[in-house]
Amino acid sequence: MNPEKPERKPLKTIDKSGVYELKLTNPKPEKYKLNAAGFPSVWLFFVDTDGNCVSKYYSVQYGKSLAMLIGKLSGKFTKTLPETATIEQLQAHVETAVNCIGRFEIVCTPNGEWNGKPRYKY
C-alpha cells in the first residue's frame, strides 16, 4: 500500500522580506537557454515547505553569483563556469545543488505589475 501524500500547499510568491529556508527545484530542460548575448542561462525556482516561492535568473556571463549559490546549497566549493561553457555544462553545474535546502535572507521590494499581479524585486 502506498502511503498517503500530505496535501501540497498552494504556491505563492514571496512578498515579504525575511529569512526563508528554500529548496532548489530541478529546472525543466526548456529553462536552459542562450541569452541575448549568447551565454548559457537558466531560470532557477526555489520553494519552501509553506509554499513560498521565488524564481531567479542566472547566466554564465556573470557566473560568480551562480557559483556562490551552488556552493552554498551543495556545501562544496564550486568554481565559476567559464563564459565559454555550454548549456550541458551549466545543467551539470546546477544539478549538484538540486533538492538542496539553504537558508536565505530575502529583501523584497515591489516592482510594478504584470498581468494584473504585483511583481517583486529580490
C-alpha positions in Angstrom: 0.0 0.0 0.0 1.3 3.5 -0.8 1.5 6.0 2.0 -0.8 9.0 1.6 0.9 12.1 0.4 0.3 15.2 2.5 -1.7 17.9 0.8 0.7 20.2 -1.0 0.2 23.8 -0.1 -0.5 26.2 -2.9 2.4 28.1 -4.3 2.6 31.8 -3.5 5.2 34.4 -4.4 7.4 35.7 -1.6 6.1 39.2 -0.9 7.7 40.0 2.5 11.4 40.4 3.4 12.7 37.8 5.8 14.7 34.7 6.2 13.5 31.6 4.3 14.6 28.0 4.0 14.4 27.4 0.3 14.9 24.3 -1.8 16.2 24.5 -5.3 13.9 22.5 -7.6 15.2 20.8 -10.8 14.8 23.2 -13.7 13.0 21.9 -16.8 15.2 21.5 -19.8 13.5 24.4 -21.6 14.6 26.7 -18.8 18.2 26.4 -20.0 18.7 28.8 -22.9 21.3 31.1 -24.6 20.6 34.6 -23.6 20.6 37.6 -26.0 24.4 37.9 -25.6 24.9 34.2 -26.5 25.7 32.9 -23.0 24.1 29.9 -21.4 21.5 30.9 -18.8 18.8 29.4 -16.6 15.8 30.4 -14.5 16.1 28.7 -11.1 13.0 28.1 -9.0 13.1 27.9 -5.2 10.3 26.8 -2.8 9.9 26.3 0.9 7.6 24.0 2.9 4.9 26.7 3.3 4.6 27.1 -0.5 6.5 30.4 -0.6 8.5 30.5 -3.9 10.8 32.7 -5.9 12.5 32.3 -9.2 15.8 33.9 -10.1 17.7 34.2 -13.4 21.4 33.2 -13.7 23.9 33.3 -16.5 27.5 32.2 -17.0 28.2 35.7 -18.3 28.2 36.8 -14.6 28.9 33.4 -13.1 30.2 34.3 -9.6 26.8 34.7 -8.1 25.7 31.3 -9.5 28.9 29.6 -8.3 28.3 31.1 -4.8 24.7 29.9 -4.8 25.7 26.3 -5.9 28.5 26.2 -3.4 26.2 27.4 -0.6 23.5 24.8 -1.4 25.8 21.9 -2.1 28.2 22.6 0.8 31.2 22.3 -1.6 33.5 24.9 -3.1 32.4 25.4 -6.7 34.4 27.2 -9.4 32.9 29.8 -11.6 31.9 28.4 -15.0 33.9 29.9 -17.9 31.9 32.2 -20.3 32.7 29.5 -23.0 30.6 26.9 -21.1 27.9 25.0 -22.9 24.3 24.6 -21.8 25.1 21.0 -20.9 27.9 22.1 -18.6 25.6 24.7 -17.0 23.0 22.0 -16.5 25.5 19.6 -14.8 26.8 22.5 -12.7 23.3 23.3 -11.4 22.3 19.6 -10.8 24.8 19.4 -8.0 22.6 21.6 -5.9 19.1 20.4 -7.0 16.9 19.4 -4.0 19.4 21.0 -1.5 17.9 23.4 1.1 19.6 26.6 2.0 18.8 29.5 4.4 18.4 32.8 2.6 17.7 36.3 3.7 15.5 37.8 1.1 14.9 41.6 0.7 11.6 42.0 -1.2 10.6 45.3 -2.8 7.6 46.0 -5.1 8.5 46.3 -8.8 5.2 47.2 -10.6 2.6 44.8 -12.0 2.4 42.2 -14.7 -0.9 40.8 -16.0 -2.6 42.5 -13.0 -0.4 40.8 -10.4 2.2 42.5 -8.3 5.9 41.9 -9.2 8.7 42.0 -6.7 12.5 42.6 -6.9 14.7 40.4 -4.7 
